[in-house]
């Protein structure tokens, strides 16, 4: 069991890095395509829309497939599919082919969050800490995507940024397939650290509340991650910011600085009431996002890092709340719903970023809108049950069983 848990959590962590890396290669690579294809930034960025939509929309069927068929098989399918999508994108010669390749990446990458996060939840003895570490790996992916794209744009070709990760991911899929069977991973169905049950009516109410919060959080994350390379190109006056590597490097700094905060957020989720960890993070987020509306130069790098830091800090509490208010036997499906909302609906952030930039030439109004989303999250999170209410709920379940 211990060896199976190490395999499940280890491969889930590495795959979290690869998933976010793949999804953030293009927002930086697109800066090198404007001259090659003779199209404006907004139109080229829109080629990634299908991939981002599928990244979210595919989460629910992926979670259902994992629960009904095989968690291990679905996870393996993800690795092979992402690798193939990267290779297809690397050989694209038209805007349509680029959109198709990014669509394949998004479709198979959609498997990760409902299945990979559910694997961590199932096999973790301390959920908050394990989810925090998993989030750090995701943060490394967010940082490495722009950095790899920028590096290869300057010293090679944007195509290599998709080809090399594609090949590596295919190899990882083969390794996982054999490792999972070596420790009999497919046979494990029970949680290492199960949550006490709550009444169904409370579960549904909390799930709906979390769905609203997750939708707004997803929009904030999507808009920020897509807009950040262009935002830095506009507002950073450093010499390095004029190159793909310089822009990608600054984006990487933001995500790397903030990534480790997920561990702190995870430890807080294990030690303090989940509701108040979540509410506090999003209340603090509101003034920080408003500051980003006008920040420039070094202060912009700092404020962007704080926004991502608070996003990361809230993530372990959010995932732990979803685990608390979802039945274990349908865990991947529940996380599928979560990420359909978080990543599917948030795909609307791509045209929002493109529209605001093309209409205003800047991103001031984008951050005003994002501050409003942060306020909505903080308010709706107050509707979640408190620790005292949860104690009563669990007592009611025991009485019902008796």
C-alpha positions in Angstrom: 0.0 0.0 0.0 2.8 2.4 0.9 4.6 1.7 -2.3 1.4 2.2 -4.3 0.9 5.6 -2.6 4.4 6.7 -3.5 3.9 5.8 -7.1 0.4 7.4 -7.3 1.5 10.7 -5.6 4.9 10.9 -7.3 3.6 10.4 -10.8 0.6 12.7 -10.1 3.1 15.5 -9.0 5.3 15.2 -12.0 2.3 15.1 -14.3 0.9 18.2 -12.7 4.1 20.0 -13.8 3.8 18.7 -17.4 0.1 19.6 -17.6 0.5 23.2 -16.7 3.7 23.5 -18.7 1.9 22.3 -21.8 -1.0 24.7 -21.3 1.2 27.8 -20.9 3.7 27.2 -23.7 1.5 28.9 -26.3 0.7 32.3 -24.5 4.5 33.0 -24.7 5.2 31.3 -28.1 2.4 33.3 -29.7 4.6 36.4 -29.3 6.9 34.9 -31.9 4.1 34.0 -34.4 2.8 37.5 -35.1 5.5 38.1 -37.7 5.5 34.6 -39.1 1.7 34.4 -39.8 1.0 38.1 -40.2 -1.9 38.1 -37.8 -2.6 40.4 -34.8 -2.0 39.2 -31.2 -5.7 38.8 -30.4 -6.4 36.5 -33.4 -3.4 34.3 -32.8 -4.1 34.1 -29.0 -7.7 33.0 -29.9 -6.3 29.8 -31.6 -5.7 28.5 -28.1 -9.4 28.9 -27.1 -10.5 25.5 -28.2 -7.7 23.9 -26.2 -8.5 25.9 -23.1 -12.2 25.0 -23.5 -11.4 21.3 -23.8 -9.0 21.5 -20.9 -12.1 22.3 -18.7 -14.9 20.5 -20.6 -13.1 17.2 -20.7 -12.7 17.1 -16.9 -16.1 15.7 -16.2 -16.1 12.8 -18.7 -12.5 12.1 -17.6 -13.5 11.9 -13.9 -16.5 9.7 -14.8 -14.3 7.4 -16.9 -11.8 7.0 -14.0 -14.6 6.1 -11.5 -16.4 3.7 -13.8 -13.4 2.2 -15.7 -9.9 2.6 -14.4 -8.2 5.5 -12.6 -4.8 4.1 -13.7 -5.8 3.5 -17.3 -7.3 7.0 -17.6 -4.2 8.6 -16.2 -2.0 6.6 -18.7 -4.3 7.8 -21.5 -3.6 11.4 -20.4 0.1 11.0 -20.7 0.0 9.4 -24.1 -2.5 12.0 -25.4 -0.6 15.0 -24.2 2.6 13.7 -25.7 0.9 13.2 -29.1 -0.7 16.6 -28.9 2.7 18.3 -28.3 4.2 16.5 -31.3 1.2 17.4 -33.6 1.5 21.1 -32.6 5.2 21.1 -33.3 4.7 20.1 -36.9 1.7 22.5 -37.6 2.1 24.8 -40.6 -1.2 26.7 -40.6 -3.2 28.5 -37.9 -5.9 25.8 -38.1 -3.3 23.1 -37.5 -2.0 25.0 -34.5 -5.5 25.2 -33.1 -6.1 21.5 -33.7 -2.8 20.5 -32.0 -3.5 22.8 -29.0 -7.0 21.2 -28.9 -5.5 17.7 -28.6 -3.3 18.9 -25.8 -6.2 20.5 -24.0 -8.4 17.5 -24.3 -6.0 15.0 -22.8 -4.6 17.5 -20.3 -8.2 17.8 -19.0 -7.8 14.3 -17.5 -5.1 15.4 -15.0 -7.1 17.5 -12.5 -10.1 15.2 -11.8 -7.9 12.0 -11.9 -4.5 13.2 -10.7 -5.9 15.3 -7.7 -8.2 12.5 -6.8 -5.2 10.1 -6.7 -3.4 12.5 -4.3 -6.5 12.8 -2.1 -7.0 9.0 -2.0 -3.4 8.1 -1.2 -2.4 11.0 1.1 -2.1 10.5 4.9 -2.1 14.3 5.4 -4.2 15.8 2.6 -3.5 19.5 3.0 0.3 19.0 3.0 0.2 16.5 0.1 -2.1 18.8 -1.9 0.3 21.7 -1.1 3.3 19.8 -2.4 1.3 18.8 -5.5 0.5 22.4 -6.0 4.2 23.3 -6.0 4.7 20.9 -8.8 1.9 22.6 -10.7 3.5 26.0 -10.0 6.8 24.7 -11.5 4.8 23.8 -14.6 3.2 27.3 -14.7 6.7 28.8 -14.5 8.5 26.4 -16.9 5.9 26.8 -19.7 6.7 30.4 -20.5 10.4 29.9 -19.7 10.8 27.0 -22.1 8.8 28.7 -24.8 10.8 31.9 -24.4 14.2 30.1 -24.3 13.5 28.0 -27.4 12.1 31.0 -29.3 15.3 32.9 -28.8 17.8 30.1 -29.3 15.9 27.6 -31.6 12.3 27.4 -32.6 8.9 27.6 -30.9 8.2 24.2 -32.4 10.8 22.5 -30.2 8.9 23.9 -27.2 6.1 21.4 -28.1 8.2 18.6 -29.6 10.6 17.9 -26.7 7.9 17.9 -23.9 5.8 15.7 -26.2 8.4 13.1 -26.5 9.3 13.2 -22.8 5.6 12.8 -21.8 5.2 9.8 -24.1 8.1 8.1 -22.4 6.7 9.0 -18.9 3.4 7.3 -19.9 5.2 4.0 -20.6 7.1 4.2 -17.3 3.9 4.9 -15.4 2.1 2.0 -17.0 4.7 -0.5 -15.8 5.2 1.1 -12.4 1.5 1.1 -11.6 1.2 -2.6 -12.3 4.4 -3.4 -10.3 2.7 -2.1 -7.1 -0.8 -3.2 -8.1 -2.1 0.4 -8.1 -5.3 -0.3 -10.0 -6.7 -2.5 -7.2 -6.7 0.3 -4.6 -10.1 1.9 -4.2 -10.3 3.1 -0.6 -8.9 6.4 0.9 -5.9 6.1 3.1 -7.4 8.8 5.4 -11.2 8.8 4.9 -13.3 11.9 5.8 -16.3 11.6 8.1 -19.6 11.6 6.3 -22.0 14.6 6.2 -25.7 14.6 5.3 -26.5 14.7 1.6 -28.4 18.0 1.7 -25.3 19.7 3.3 -23.0 18.1 0.8 -25.1 19.5 -2.1 -25.4 23.0 -0.6 -21.6 23.2 0.0 -20.8 21.8 -3.4 -22.9 24.5 -5.1 -21.2 27.2 -3.0 -17.8 25.9 -3.9 -18.8 25.7 -7.6 -19.5 29.4 -7.7 -16.3 30.2 -6.0 -14.3 27.9 -8.2 -15.7 29.4 -11.4 -14.6 32.9 -10.3 -11.2 31.6 -9.2 -10.7 29.8 -12.5 -11.5 33.0 -14.4 -8.9 34.9 -12.4 -6.2 32.3 -12.9 -6.9 31.9 -16.6 -6.9 35.6 -17.3 -3.8 36.2 -15.4 -1.8 33.3 -16.8 -2.8 34.1 -20.4 -2.3 37.9 -20.1 0.9 37.9 -18.0 3.5 37.6 -20.9 1.8 40.5 -22.9 1.3 42.5 -19.7 5.0 42.3 -18.9 5.9 43.1 -22.5 3.8 46.3 -22.1 4.7 47.4 -18.7 8.3 46.2 -17.9 11.0 48.6 -19.2 13.9 46.3 -18.4 16.1 45.5 -21.4 15.5 41.8 -21.1 11.8 42.2 -21.4 12.2 42.9 -25.1 13.0 39.3 -25.8 11.0 36.1 -25.5 13.4 34.7 -23.0 13.2 37.9 -20.9 9.4 38.0 -20.8 9.2 34.2 -20.2 11.8 34.6 -17.5 9.8 37.2 -15.6 6.7 35.1 -15.9 8.6 32.2 -14.5 9.9 34.3 -11.6 6.3 35.1 -10.7 5.1 31.5 -10.7 8.2 30.1 -9.0 8.2 32.7 -6.2 4.5 31.9 -5.5 4.7 28.1 -6.0 6.1 27.2 -2.6 3.3 29.0 -0.8 1.1 26.1 -1.7 2.9 24.1 1.0 2.1 26.8 3.6 -1.5 26.8 2.4 -1.6 23.0 2.7 -0.2 23.1 6.2 -2.8 25.8 7.1 -5.5 23.6 5.6 -4.4 20.7 7.9 -4.3 22.8 11.0 -7.0 25.5 10.7 -10.7 25.4 9.7 -10.8 25.1 5.9 -13.5 27.6 5.5 -11.6 30.4 7.1 -8.3 29.6 5.4 -10.2 30.0 2.1 -12.1 33.2 3.1 -9.0 34.9 4.3 -7.0 34.2 1.2 -9.6 35.7 -1.1 -10.4 38.7 1.1 -6.7 39.6 1.0 -6.7 39.1 -2.8 -9.1 42.0 -3.5 -6.8 45.0 -2.9 -3.8 43.2 -4.4 -5.7 42.7 -7.7 -6.8 46.3 -7.7 -3.1 47.3 -7.2 -2.2 45.4 -10.4 -4.5 47.5 -12.5 -1.9 50.4 -12.5 1.4 48.7 -11.3 4.4 48.8 -13.7 8.1 47.9 -13.6 9.4 46.0 -10.6 6.2 46.6 -8.5 4.2 44.9 -11.2 6.4 41.7 -10.8 5.9 41.9 -7.0 2.1 42.4 -7.2 1.7 39.6 -9.8 3.7 37.3 -7.5 1.4 38.1 -4.6 -1.7 37.4 -6.7 -0.4 34.0 -7.7 0.8 33.4 -4.1 -2.7 33.9 -2.7 -4.2 31.8 -5.5 -1.8 29.0 -4.6 -2.4 29.4 -0.9 -6.1 29.0 -1.3 -5.9 25.9 -3.6 -5.2 23.2 -1.0 -8.1 24.4 1.2 -10.3 24.5 -1.9 -9.4 20.9 -2.9 -9.8 19.7 0.7 -13.2 21.2 0.8 -14.3 19.5 -2.4 -13.0 16.2 -0.9 -14.9 16.8 2.3 -18.2 17.4 0.5 -18.0 14.6 -2.1 -18.5 10.9 -1.7 -15.3 8.8 -2.0 -16.7 6.4 -4.6 -17.4 9.3 -7.0 -14.3 11.4 -6.1 -12.9 11.7 -9.6 -16.3 12.6 -11.0 -16.8 15.3 -8.3 -13.4 16.8 -9.1 -14.4 16.5 -12.8 -17.3 18.8 -12.1 -15.0 21.1 -10.1 -12.6 21.5 -13.0 -15.2 21.7 -15.7 -16.3 24.8 -13.9 -12.8 26.0 -13.0 -11.2 25.4 -16.4 -14.0 25.1 -18.8 -15.9 28.2 -17.9 -12.7 30.0 -17.2 -11.7 29.5 -20.9 -13.9 32.6 -21.4 -10.9 34.4 -19.9 -9.0 34.0 -23.2 -11.4 36.1 -25.4 -11.8 38.5 -22.4 -8.1 39.1 -22.3 -7.9 39.4 -26.1 -11.0 41.8 -26.3 -9.8 44.1 -23.5 -6.3 44.4 -25.0 -7.5 44.9 -28.6 -10.0 47.5 -27.5 -7.8 49.5 -25.0 -4.3 48.4 -25.8 -3.8 47.7 -22.1 -5.1 45.6 -19.2 -6.3 48.2 -16.6 -10.0 47.1 -16.9 -9.1 43.5 -16.9 -7.9 43.8 -13.3 -10.9 45.8 -12.2 -13.1 42.9 -13.4 -10.8 40.3 -11.7 -11.1 42.2 -8.4 -14.9 41.9 -8.6 -14.5 38.1 -9.1 -12.3 38.0 -6.0 -14.9 39.8 -4.0 -17.6 37.3 -5.1 -15.5 34.4 -3.9 -14.9 35.9 -0.5 -18.6 36.5 0.0 -19.9 33.2 -1.2 -17.3 31.3 0.8 -18.9 32.7 4.0 -21.9 30.5 3.2 -19.9 27.3 3.8 -20.6 25.3 7.0 -18.5 26.2 10.0 -16.5 23.8 12.1 -19.3 23.7 14.7 -21.9 23.0 12.1 -19.8 20.2 10.6 -19.7 18.5 14.1 -23.5 18.6 14.3 -23.7 17.2 10.7 -21.5 14.3 11.5 -23.4 13.5 14.7 -26.7 13.5 12.6 -25.1 11.0 10.2 -24.2 8.7 13.1 -27.7 8.9 14.5 -29.2 8.1 11.1 -27.0 5.0 10.8 -27.9 3.9 14.3 
